[in-house]
Amino acid sequence: MTLAGVKKFTAETPQIDCLLQEQFPILSKETNASYFVEAQNSLLINKTFKVDDEDLHKLNEDLLNVDSDVAQKIGVVYLGRQAPGANNVIDGLIRFQSKRKDVTLVGFINGVEGLLSENYQTLEQSDFKHYRNLGGIDYIGRSRDELRSNADKIKTAEVCKKLGLTGLVMVGATHTLTDGVYLSQFFVEQGLQTRVIVVPCSVDGNIHHKYIRTSIGFDSASKVYSQLIGNMLTDSASAVKYWYFIRLMGQDPSHVALECALKTQPNLVIVSEEVADRKETLTNVVSNICDNICSRAAEGKNYGAILIPEGLLHSISAFS
């Protein structure tokens, strides 16, 4: 097997292509910036194929065991909100460090604030071992979600240059992905050699396209929520006198609410995208809920559970 840059990114529409060239004039012209790496058989270059878990683990081990004479100093900063699996990004970097020579890892304390104030700590296996496979991002912490202003980009470049970082790993959601591209553009303009890597990490499940299956955290979060919802459904059916109205995270999209509904089969789930598509008002949504409650009451079932997405009001024109 080998690694080959075989997938060339192309804009979906001419409008998007124009926007990319306008907003990222340097990156859009970089010959390597728009290629995606894929694991391939050396005899099947430019042909896609699937590998099983055993082959994939072996490939990862082979990659980690490659010796390199180039010293690496990698910084890590949390920009996104809490998501299961975020700490495992650091776990992966520490495992990478253990397999390579001359690799130093630093974590910026409390996210962006630590990055801009040069407040960091060296990441060590002995300190991190108690956080492996745990949810949350309390190991090095977070602050605000954005790194976008010119002052922030200038200060980030100064810190990366001062610390001699060869890589900056940003862990976060959609805003972080956007900030990472703008920061990469700025670094290229400044001739800075620090590589910017963004790891998609969000429970909202709103980061996906043909090159990314899902973001880190969505699967675990939806399963944990589903377990809690299942407990409420059992309690509701046992007590036969309670209605549970359960609001789920997810911001604008209803991916979490829909995934939990598929897992738990509640009596009703409100999907923001459907509300927007039907141009429903808040009165329509409330009437739909009441109709379902009345229908069950007519059957002598005065109990149940309804899932409501966090960003429902954003889909109603009167509130958006």
C-alpha positions as CSV (number, residue, x, y, z in Angstrom):
1,M,0.0,0.0,0.0
2,T,1.0,3.6,-0.5
3,L,-0.4,7.0,0.1
4,A,-1.4,9.1,-3.0
5,G,-3.0,12.5,-3.5
6,V,-5.6,11.1,-5.8
7,K,-8.7,13.2,-5.1
8,K,-8.7,16.7,-6.5
9,F,-11.0,19.1,-4.9
10,T,-13.3,20.9,-7.3
11,A,-15.9,23.5,-6.5
12,E,-19.5,22.3,-6.8
13,T,-20.6,25.5,-8.7
14,P,-18.9,28.3,-10.6
15,Q,-20.1,30.7,-7.9
16,I,-18.3,28.8,-5.2
17,D,-15.2,28.6,-7.4
18,C,-15.2,32.4,-7.8
19,L,-15.6,32.9,-4.1
20,L,-12.7,30.6,-3.3
21,Q,-10.5,32.4,-5.8
22,E,-11.6,35.8,-4.4
23,Q,-11.2,35.0,-0.7
24,F,-8.2,32.6,-0.9
25,P,-6.2,33.8,-3.9
26,I,-3.0,32.1,-2.8
27,L,-4.3,28.9,-1.5
28,S,-6.6,28.4,-4.5
29,K,-3.5,28.5,-6.7
30,E,-1.4,26.1,-4.6
31,T,-0.9,22.9,-6.5
32,N,-0.9,20.7,-3.4
33,A,-3.5,22.5,-1.3
34,S,-6.5,21.1,-3.0
35,Y,-5.5,17.4,-3.1
36,F,-6.8,14.8,-0.6
37,V,-4.7,11.8,0.5
38,E,-6.0,8.3,0.1
39,A,-4.6,4.9,1.1
40,Q,-4.0,3.0,-2.0
41,N,-2.4,-0.2,-3.3
42,S,0.9,0.6,-5.1
43,L,-0.4,-1.3,-8.1
44,L,-3.7,0.5,-8.2
45,I,-2.6,4.2,-8.2
46,N,-5.6,6.4,-8.9
47,K,-8.0,3.5,-8.3
48,T,-10.1,3.5,-5.1
49,F,-10.4,0.4,-2.9
50,K,-11.5,-0.5,0.6
51,V,-9.3,-1.8,3.3
52,D,-10.3,-3.8,6.4
53,D,-9.5,-2.8,9.9
54,E,-6.5,-5.1,10.2
55,D,-4.9,-3.6,7.0
56,L,-5.7,-0.1,8.2
57,H,-4.1,-0.6,11.6
58,K,-1.0,-2.1,9.9
59,L,-0.9,0.9,7.6
60,N,-1.0,3.3,10.5
61,E,1.8,1.4,12.3
62,D,3.9,1.5,9.1
63,L,3.4,5.2,8.8
64,L,4.2,5.8,12.5
65,N,7.4,3.7,12.3
66,V,8.9,5.8,9.5
67,D,12.0,7.5,10.7
68,S,12.5,11.2,10.0
69,D,15.4,13.4,10.5
70,V,13.3,16.5,10.6
71,A,12.5,17.7,14.1
72,Q,8.8,18.5,14.7
73,K,7.3,20.8,17.2
74,I,3.5,20.7,17.1
75,G,1.1,23.0,19.0
76,V,-2.5,22.0,19.9
77,V,-5.4,24.4,20.6
78,Y,-9.0,23.7,21.3
79,L,-11.4,26.1,19.7
80,G,-14.6,24.1,19.5
81,R,-17.0,23.2,22.3
82,Q,-17.1,20.1,24.3
83,A,-17.2,16.9,22.2
84,P,-16.4,13.2,23.0
85,G,-13.1,12.2,21.4
86,A,-11.5,15.6,21.5
87,N,-8.9,14.4,24.0
88,N,-8.1,11.4,21.8
89,V,-6.7,13.9,19.2
90,I,-4.0,14.5,21.8
91,D,-3.7,10.8,22.4
92,G,-3.0,10.2,18.8
93,L,-0.3,12.9,18.7
94,I,1.3,11.4,21.8
95,R,1.4,8.0,20.1
96,F,2.9,9.6,17.0
97,Q,5.5,11.2,19.3
98,S,6.4,7.9,20.8
99,K,7.0,6.4,17.3
100,R,9.1,9.2,15.9
101,K,12.3,11.0,16.8
102,D,12.6,14.7,17.8
103,V,8.9,15.4,18.2
104,T,7.8,18.0,20.8
105,L,4.1,18.6,21.6
106,V,2.8,21.7,23.3
107,G,-0.8,22.4,24.3
108,F,-2.1,26.0,24.7
109,I,-3.9,26.4,28.0
110,N,-7.6,27.5,27.7
111,G,-7.7,27.6,23.9
112,V,-7.3,30.8,22.0
113,E,-6.5,32.9,25.1
114,G,-3.6,30.6,25.8
115,L,-2.4,30.7,22.2
116,L,-2.4,34.6,22.1
117,S,-0.8,34.9,25.5
118,E,1.8,32.2,24.9
119,N,0.5,30.2,27.8
120,Y,1.2,26.6,27.1
121,Q,2.5,23.4,28.6
122,T,4.5,20.5,27.2
123,L,2.2,17.5,26.5
124,E,3.5,14.3,28.2
125,Q,2.2,10.8,28.4
126,S,2.5,10.8,32.2
127,D,0.2,13.8,32.5
128,F,-2.3,12.8,29.8
129,K,-2.9,9.1,30.7
130,H,-5.7,10.0,33.1
131,Y,-7.7,11.7,30.3
132,R,-7.5,9.1,27.6
133,N,-10.9,8.1,26.2
134,L,-12.7,10.5,28.4
135,G,-15.1,13.1,27.1
136,G,-14.7,16.8,27.4
137,I,-11.8,19.0,26.7
138,D,-10.7,19.8,30.2
139,Y,-7.2,18.6,29.8
140,I,-5.9,21.8,28.4
141,G,-9.2,23.7,28.3
142,R,-10.9,26.2,25.9
143,S,-12.0,29.8,25.8
144,R,-13.7,31.5,22.8
145,D,-14.4,29.7,19.6
146,E,-13.0,32.1,17.0
147,L,-9.5,33.0,15.7
148,R,-10.4,35.4,12.9
149,S,-9.4,39.0,13.4
150,N,-6.3,40.4,11.8
151,A,-4.8,41.1,15.2
152,D,-5.4,37.4,16.2
153,K,-3.8,36.1,13.0
154,I,-0.8,38.4,13.4
155,K,-0.3,37.4,17.1
156,T,-0.7,33.7,16.2
157,A,1.9,34.0,13.5
158,E,4.3,35.6,16.0
159,V,3.7,32.9,18.6
160,C,4.2,30.1,16.0
161,K,7.4,31.7,14.8
162,K,8.7,32.4,18.3
163,L,8.1,28.8,19.5
164,G,9.3,27.3,16.2
165,L,6.2,25.4,15.6
166,T,6.2,23.2,12.5
167,G,2.5,22.4,12.9
168,L,-0.5,23.9,14.6
169,V,-3.4,21.5,15.2
170,M,-6.8,23.3,15.7
171,V,-9.6,21.1,17.1
172,G,-13.1,22.4,16.6
173,A,-16.3,22.7,14.5
174,T,-17.4,24.7,11.5
175,H,-16.1,28.0,12.6
176,T,-12.7,26.4,13.3
177,L,-12.6,25.0,9.8
178,T,-13.2,28.4,8.4
179,D,-10.6,30.1,10.7
180,G,-8.1,27.4,9.8
181,V,-8.3,28.2,6.1
182,Y,-8.0,31.9,6.6
183,L,-5.0,31.3,9.0
184,S,-3.4,29.1,6.4
185,Q,-3.8,31.8,3.8
186,F,-2.2,34.4,6.2
187,F,0.7,32.1,7.0
188,V,1.4,31.6,3.3
189,E,1.3,35.3,2.7
190,Q,3.8,35.8,5.5
191,G,6.1,33.0,4.4
192,L,5.6,31.1,7.6
193,Q,6.4,27.4,7.5
194,T,4.0,26.3,10.2
195,R,1.4,23.9,8.8
196,V,-2.2,24.4,10.0
197,I,-4.3,21.3,10.5
198,V,-7.9,21.4,11.6
199,V,-9.6,18.3,13.1
200,P,-13.4,18.4,12.7
201,C,-14.8,17.8,16.2
202,S,-18.4,18.6,17.0
203,V,-21.4,16.8,18.4
204,D,-23.7,18.6,16.0
205,G,-23.0,16.3,13.1
206,N,-23.0,19.3,10.7
207,I,-19.5,18.7,9.2
208,H,-19.8,16.2,6.4
209,H,-19.1,16.0,2.7
210,K,-17.7,13.4,0.3
211,Y,-14.2,13.5,2.0
212,I,-15.4,13.4,5.6
213,R,-17.8,10.8,6.9
214,T,-18.6,12.5,10.2
215,S,-17.1,14.7,12.8
216,I,-15.5,13.4,16.0
217,G,-18.0,13.3,18.8
218,F,-21.3,13.0,16.9
219,D,-21.6,9.2,17.2
220,S,-20.7,9.1,20.9
221,A,-22.9,12.0,21.8
222,S,-26.0,10.7,20.0
223,K,-25.6,7.3,21.7
224,V,-25.3,8.9,25.1
225,Y,-28.3,11.1,24.5
226,S,-30.3,8.1,23.2
227,Q,-29.5,6.2,26.4
228,L,-30.9,9.0,28.5
229,I,-33.9,9.4,26.2
230,G,-34.6,5.7,26.4
231,N,-34.6,5.9,30.2
232,M,-37.2,8.7,30.0
233,L,-39.3,6.7,27.6
234,T,-39.2,3.7,30.0
235,D,-40.2,6.0,32.9
236,S,-43.0,7.6,30.9
237,A,-44.4,4.2,29.9
238,S,-44.1,3.0,33.5
239,A,-45.7,6.0,35.3
240,V,-48.3,6.5,32.5
241,K,-48.8,10.1,33.5
242,Y,-45.8,12.1,32.2
243,W,-45.0,13.8,28.9
244,Y,-41.3,14.5,28.4
245,F,-40.2,17.4,26.2
246,I,-36.5,16.8,25.5
247,R,-34.4,19.6,23.9
248,L,-31.3,18.3,22.1
249,M,-28.1,20.1,21.1
250,G,-27.3,20.6,17.4
251,Q,-27.6,24.4,16.7
252,D,-29.2,25.0,13.3
253,P,-29.4,21.4,11.9
254,S,-31.4,18.7,13.5
255,H,-29.0,15.8,12.9
256,V,-28.7,14.9,16.6
257,A,-32.4,15.0,17.2
258,L,-33.1,12.9,14.1
259,E,-30.3,10.4,15.0
260,C,-31.7,10.0,18.5
261,A,-35.2,9.6,17.2
262,L,-34.1,6.8,14.9
263,K,-32.5,5.0,17.9
264,T,-35.2,5.5,20.4
265,Q,-38.5,5.9,18.5
266,P,-40.2,8.7,20.5
267,N,-43.8,9.7,19.9
268,L,-42.8,12.8,18.0
269,V,-39.6,14.5,16.8
270,I,-39.5,18.1,15.4
271,V,-37.1,18.5,12.5
272,S,-36.0,22.1,11.9
273,E,-35.4,21.6,8.2
274,E,-38.9,20.3,7.7
275,V,-40.4,23.2,9.6
276,A,-38.4,25.6,7.4
277,D,-39.4,23.8,4.2
278,R,-43.1,23.9,5.1
279,K,-42.8,27.5,6.2
280,E,-44.5,26.7,9.5
281,T,-45.1,29.2,12.2
282,L,-44.6,28.6,15.9
283,T,-48.3,28.2,16.2
284,N,-48.2,25.4,13.6
285,V,-45.5,23.6,15.5
286,V,-47.3,23.9,18.8
287,S,-50.6,22.8,17.2
288,N,-48.8,19.7,15.8
289,I,-47.5,18.8,19.2
290,C,-50.9,19.3,20.8
291,D,-52.6,17.2,18.1
292,N,-50.3,14.3,18.9
293,I,-50.9,14.6,22.6
294,C,-54.7,14.7,22.1
295,S,-54.5,11.7,19.7
296,R,-52.7,9.6,22.4
297,A,-55.1,10.9,25.1
298,A,-58.0,9.6,23.0
299,E,-56.4,6.2,23.2
300,G,-56.0,6.5,26.9
301,K,-52.3,7.1,26.7
302,N,-51.6,10.3,28.6
303,Y,-47.8,9.9,28.4
304,G,-45.0,10.1,25.9
305,A,-41.9,11.9,24.8
306,I,-41.2,14.6,22.2
307,L,-37.7,15.5,20.8
308,I,-37.1,19.2,20.0
309,P,-33.9,20.4,18.3
310,E,-31.9,23.3,19.8
311,G,-32.1,25.5,16.7
312,L,-35.8,25.2,16.0
313,L,-36.5,28.9,16.3
314,H,-33.8,29.7,13.7
315,S,-36.0,27.8,11.2
316,I,-39.1,29.9,11.9
317,S,-39.1,33.2,10.0
318,A,-40.6,35.2,12.8
319,F,-37.6,34.4,15.0
320,S,-34.7,34.1,12.5
